[in-house]
Amino acid sequence: MPATERSAQLLVGLLAAAGAAHAVAPKLFDATVPDALPGSARAWTQGSGVVELLLAAGVSVPRTRRVSALATAVFFAAVFPANVKMAYDWRHKKAPLKALAYGRLPLQAPLVLWAARVGRDAAR
């Protein structure tokens, strides 16, 4: 399997796992929904999980991969405020949990770049 295809399939796996996790353990995600968003945290959790599953489906199909991967990059950027909220809320937790929350912040940029690269590769 070419590296570009492997990268796309790994992205599909990440999106599908994250989408499923939103359904299996929604309380974990509810807590990261910024208070400024309208509606219930659970609705945002469910909605973002569905979006991740739809993006996974789109990236998995070569014909829709380019648009879906670029939409994934936008999605990854859009959920960054949830990571900021988690880091803020966990600032008083024990060091390992605080490190986990703070460690997620710089990881968002590589996720955005990865999804964008999958989209660019699909255009070739």
Secondary structure, DSSP 4 states (H G I P E B T S, - for coil): --HHHHHHHHHHHHHHHHHHHHHHSHHHHHTTS-TTSSS-HHHHHHHHHHHHHHHHHHHHSHHHHHHHHHHHHHHHHHTHHHHHHHHHHTTTS-HHHHHHHHHHHHHHHHHHHHHHHHHHHHT-
